[in-house]
Amino acid sequence: MQLAAFFPASLLRVFPALVLALAMGAAHADDYGDVNALLRQGKTDEALMKADAYISGKPRDPQMRFLRAVILTEQGKQAEAITAFTQLTQDYPELPEPYNNLAALYAGQNQFDKARAALEMAVKLNPDYATAHENLGDVYVRLAAESYSRAKQLEASNATVPPKLALIRQMFSAPTSGDLPPATQATRKPVRK
C-alpha cells in the first residue's frame, strides 16, 4: 500500500499538493526543505523539533503538520501519527493525502476495515489519486485473504478456497512458509515529502 507509514522512506511518494505548497514561498519552502532534508538524512529527532517549532508559530499549517505526522511515523510512533493524521482529516477534510497515510497506519496494524474506510474517503475526495486506488486494492486483497482463510477454517473440504489463497500469496510474493505476508509488507506505500 502506498501510505506514509507503511514503506521505507525510499519508497514513499511525494504528493503534488505538498510539492506545490513547498514552492509557494521562499520562507516556507526553506522551513519545509529543512525539515525534509533532516528527515531524509534520518535525523528524525531534529526534524521533529524543527517542525514543532514551526507549528508553534503557525499551528494551522497543513503541510508542516503533515510532515510532522510523517516524522512520527518514521520514528515508529504509530499512535501519535494516527492522532496527527486524524486531526488533519478533521481540520482539512478536503485533503485526501492524510486519509491515505492514516490508512497505511491502520493497515500496518491489521485494521483493514479502518484502512478501507480511510482510503475510500481519499478516493472520494480525489478520484484521480492513483496511490490511494492502489492502496485500496491492496486492502481489498487483504480483506479477501482474511475471508478466504476463514472460509477454509469453516469448511476445510472446500476445494475452491486454496487456489484463491495461493493466488493472493503469489501476488505478494509470500515467503515459502505458505503464510500470507505480513500487512506491513503487503500494504504500505505512504506518501510523504
C-alpha positions as CSV (number, residue, x, y, z in Angstrom):
1,M,0.0,0.0,0.0
2,Q,1.3,3.4,-0.7
3,L,0.9,5.1,2.6
4,A,3.1,7.4,4.6
5,A,3.6,4.9,7.3
6,F,4.0,1.6,5.5
7,F,7.0,1.5,3.3
8,P,10.5,2.7,4.0
9,A,11.3,6.3,3.2
10,S,12.9,5.4,-0.1
11,L,9.6,4.0,-1.4
12,L,7.4,6.9,-0.3
13,R,5.8,9.0,-2.9
14,V,5.5,12.8,-2.8
15,F,2.1,14.1,-3.4
16,P,1.6,17.1,-5.8
17,A,-0.3,19.3,-3.3
18,L,2.6,19.3,-0.9
19,V,5.1,20.0,-3.7
20,L,3.0,22.9,-4.8
21,A,2.8,24.2,-1.3
22,L,6.5,24.0,-0.9
23,A,7.1,26.0,-4.0
24,M,4.8,28.8,-2.9
25,G,7.0,30.8,-0.7
26,A,10.7,31.1,-0.1
27,A,10.4,31.3,3.7
28,H,8.0,28.5,3.9
29,A,10.0,26.5,1.3
30,D,13.1,26.8,3.4
31,D,11.4,25.6,6.5
32,Y,9.8,22.7,4.7
33,G,13.0,22.0,2.9
34,D,15.0,22.0,6.1
35,V,12.6,19.5,7.8
36,N,12.6,17.3,4.7
37,A,16.4,17.4,4.5
38,L,16.7,16.3,8.1
39,L,14.1,13.6,7.6
40,R,15.9,12.2,4.5
41,Q,19.2,12.2,6.5
42,G,17.5,10.1,9.2
43,K,17.7,12.9,11.7
44,T,14.1,12.5,12.8
45,D,14.5,14.0,16.2
46,E,15.9,17.2,14.7
47,A,13.3,17.2,12.0
48,L,10.5,16.8,14.6
49,M,12.0,19.6,16.8
50,K,12.1,22.0,13.7
51,A,8.6,21.0,12.7
52,D,7.3,21.6,16.2
53,A,9.0,25.0,16.4
54,Y,7.4,26.0,13.1
55,I,4.0,24.7,14.1
56,S,4.1,26.6,17.4
57,G,4.0,29.8,15.3
58,K,1.7,28.5,12.6
59,P,-0.5,25.9,14.2
60,R,-2.9,25.6,11.3
61,D,-0.3,24.9,8.6
62,P,-1.5,21.7,7.0
63,Q,1.8,20.9,5.1
64,M,4.1,21.1,8.2
65,R,1.5,19.2,10.2
66,F,1.5,16.6,7.6
67,L,5.3,16.4,7.6
68,R,5.2,16.2,11.4
69,A,2.9,13.2,11.2
70,V,5.2,11.5,8.6
71,I,8.1,12.1,11.0
72,L,6.2,10.5,13.8
73,T,5.5,7.5,11.5
74,E,9.2,7.3,10.6
75,Q,10.0,7.3,14.3
76,G,7.7,4.3,14.9
77,K,5.3,6.4,16.9
78,Q,2.2,5.0,15.2
79,A,-0.3,6.1,17.9
80,E,0.9,9.7,17.7
81,A,1.0,9.6,13.9
82,I,-2.6,8.3,13.8
83,T,-3.7,11.1,16.1
84,A,-1.9,13.7,13.9
85,F,-3.3,12.4,10.6
86,T,-6.8,12.0,12.1
87,Q,-6.6,15.6,13.3
88,L,-5.6,16.7,9.8
89,T,-8.6,14.9,8.4
90,Q,-10.8,16.7,10.8
91,D,-9.3,20.1,10.2
92,Y,-8.9,19.7,6.5
93,P,-11.4,17.1,5.4
94,E,-10.9,18.1,1.7
95,L,-7.3,16.8,1.7
96,P,-7.0,13.2,0.5
97,E,-3.4,12.6,1.5
98,P,-3.9,12.4,5.3
99,Y,-6.6,9.8,4.7
100,N,-4.2,7.8,2.6
101,N,-1.4,7.9,5.2
102,L,-3.9,7.2,8.0
103,A,-5.0,4.1,6.1
104,A,-1.4,3.0,5.8
105,L,-1.0,3.1,9.6
106,Y,-4.3,1.2,10.1
107,A,-3.2,-1.5,7.6
108,G,0.1,-1.8,9.4
109,Q,-2.0,-2.7,12.5
110,N,-4.1,-5.2,10.5
111,Q,-7.1,-2.9,10.9
112,F,-8.2,-3.3,7.3
113,D,-11.7,-2.1,7.8
114,K,-10.5,1.2,9.1
115,A,-7.9,1.4,6.3
116,R,-10.6,0.7,3.7
117,A,-12.8,3.4,5.1
118,A,-10.0,6.0,5.0
119,L,-8.9,5.0,1.5
120,E,-12.5,5.2,0.2
121,M,-12.6,8.7,1.6
122,A,-9.3,9.6,-0.1
123,V,-10.6,8.3,-3.4
124,K,-13.9,10.1,-3.0
125,L,-12.1,13.4,-2.4
126,N,-9.8,12.8,-5.4
127,P,-11.0,10.2,-7.9
128,D,-7.7,10.6,-9.8
129,Y,-5.5,9.7,-6.7
130,A,-3.7,6.7,-8.1
131,T,-1.8,5.9,-4.9
132,A,-5.0,5.7,-2.9
133,H,-6.6,3.5,-5.6
134,E,-3.6,1.1,-5.5
135,N,-3.6,1.1,-1.7
136,L,-7.4,0.4,-1.7
137,G,-6.8,-2.5,-4.0
138,D,-4.2,-3.9,-1.6
139,V,-6.6,-3.5,1.4
140,Y,-9.3,-5.3,-0.6
141,V,-6.9,-8.2,-1.3
142,R,-6.0,-8.4,2.4
143,L,-9.7,-8.4,3.4
144,A,-10.3,-11.1,0.7
145,A,-7.5,-13.2,2.2
146,E,-9.0,-13.0,5.6
147,S,-12.4,-14.1,4.3
148,Y,-10.9,-17.0,2.3
149,S,-8.9,-18.1,5.3
150,R,-12.0,-18.0,7.5
151,A,-13.9,-20.0,4.8
152,K,-11.1,-22.6,4.8
153,Q,-11.3,-22.9,8.6
154,L,-15.1,-23.3,8.5
155,E,-15.1,-25.8,5.6
156,A,-11.7,-27.5,5.2
157,S,-13.1,-29.6,2.3
158,N,-13.9,-26.6,0.2
159,A,-11.7,-27.1,-2.9
160,T,-12.2,-23.6,-4.3
161,V,-10.6,-21.7,-1.5
162,P,-7.0,-22.9,-1.6
163,P,-6.3,-21.8,-5.2
164,K,-7.6,-18.3,-4.3
165,L,-5.3,-18.1,-1.2
166,A,-2.4,-19.3,-3.4
167,L,-3.1,-16.6,-5.9
168,I,-3.0,-14.0,-3.1
169,R,0.3,-15.4,-1.8
170,Q,1.7,-15.2,-5.3
171,M,0.6,-11.6,-5.7
172,F,2.5,-10.6,-2.6
173,S,5.5,-12.9,-3.2
174,A,4.8,-14.6,0.1
175,P,7.6,-16.5,1.9
176,T,7.9,-20.2,1.2
177,S,6.3,-21.0,4.6
178,G,2.9,-20.7,2.9
179,D,1.8,-17.9,5.2
180,L,0.4,-14.7,3.8
181,P,2.9,-11.8,4.0
182,P,2.5,-9.5,7.0
183,A,0.4,-6.5,6.4
184,T,3.4,-4.3,6.8
185,Q,4.8,-5.8,3.6
186,A,1.6,-6.3,1.7
187,T,0.0,-2.9,2.1
188,R,2.2,0.2,2.6
189,K,3.2,2.9,0.2
190,P,2.8,6.0,2.3
191,V,3.0,9.5,0.9
192,R,5.5,12.0,2.2
193,K,7.6,14.8,1.1
